[in-house]
Amino acid sequence: MTGEDNIDGDGRNDDPADPLDAAGVDPVVPEAAAADAASDEFADDAEVRAFLRTVADDVRSDSSESKQLSAILYRVSDLYDTDEQTSPEEIYLNVRHIMQIKAQGGIER
């Protein structure tokens, strides 16, 4: 299908293919590089963490999109907490997985 609407006639290409896969981009970073990035770039910072969590609370509402954005902001705030074990790459891959499930219509499909 070239330039055609795949599903609902709205003029958009509704192909569920992952744009990163289509572009040949591999977002996976070797473990050593991820560990270096997590430890060097994001020192424990209670002020930044509190700010991100305040924004997350502000954007959260009843819509699923606002709940997802709020959850992402909370995960990003974990970067600034030395007690949490995460990296930008892990957060990205987690969000990407959630968006793929949402695009499929849910986990049960």
C-alpha positions in Angstrom: 0.0 0.0 0.0 1.5 3.3 -1.1 0.1 6.4 0.5 -3.3 4.8 1.0 -5.3 4.9 4.2 -5.0 1.4 5.8 -8.0 1.4 8.0 -10.5 4.1 8.5 -10.5 6.6 5.6 -9.1 9.5 7.6 -6.2 10.1 5.1 -3.6 8.9 7.5 -1.4 5.9 7.1 -2.6 3.6 9.9 0.2 1.1 9.5 1.1 -0.1 13.0 4.8 -0.7 11.9 7.3 0.8 14.4 8.9 3.9 12.9 12.2 3.1 14.5 12.2 -0.4 12.9 11.3 1.1 9.6 14.1 3.6 9.8 16.6 0.8 10.9 17.3 2.5 14.2 18.3 0.2 17.1 17.6 2.1 20.4 19.3 -0.6 22.5 22.5 0.7 24.2 25.2 -1.7 25.5 24.9 -2.3 29.2 28.2 -0.6 30.0 27.2 2.5 28.2 23.8 2.6 29.9 25.4 2.2 33.3 27.8 5.1 32.6 25.0 7.3 31.3 22.8 6.6 34.3 25.6 7.2 36.9 27.3 10.2 35.3 24.4 12.4 33.9 21.8 12.1 36.6 23.1 12.8 40.1 20.7 12.5 43.0 18.7 15.8 42.9 15.7 16.0 45.2 14.7 19.4 43.7 14.5 18.2 40.1 12.8 15.0 41.2 10.1 16.9 43.2 9.6 19.3 40.2 9.0 16.5 37.8 6.6 14.8 40.2 4.7 18.0 40.7 4.3 18.4 36.9 3.3 14.7 36.7 0.6 15.4 39.3 -0.6 18.5 37.5 -1.0 16.8 34.1 -2.7 13.7 35.5 -6.5 13.6 34.8 -9.1 11.0 33.8 -7.8 10.5 30.2 -5.6 7.6 29.5 -3.1 9.9 27.7 -2.7 12.1 30.7 -2.2 9.1 33.0 0.4 7.8 30.6 2.2 11.1 30.5 2.1 11.3 34.3 3.6 7.8 34.6 6.4 8.7 32.2 7.2 11.8 34.1 7.4 9.8 37.3 9.7 7.3 35.6 11.9 10.2 34.4 12.0 11.6 38.0 13.5 8.2 39.1 16.6 9.2 37.1 17.3 11.7 39.8 17.0 9.2 42.7 20.1 7.1 43.4 17.9 4.5 45.1 16.2 3.8 41.8 17.9 1.7 39.1 16.9 3.0 35.7 18.4 4.7 32.7 17.0 6.9 29.9 17.3 3.9 27.5 15.2 1.7 29.9 12.6 4.4 30.2 12.5 4.9 26.4 12.1 1.1 25.7 9.4 0.8 28.4 7.4 3.7 26.9 7.9 2.4 23.4 6.5 -1.0 24.5 3.5 0.6 26.1 2.8 2.6 23.0 3.0 -0.5 20.8 0.5 -2.3 23.1 -1.8 0.7 22.9 -1.5 0.8 19.1 -2.5 -2.9 19.0 -5.6 -2.1 21.0 -4.5 -3.6 24.3 -2.5 -6.5 25.7 -5.2 -9.1 25.0 -5.0 -8.7 21.2 
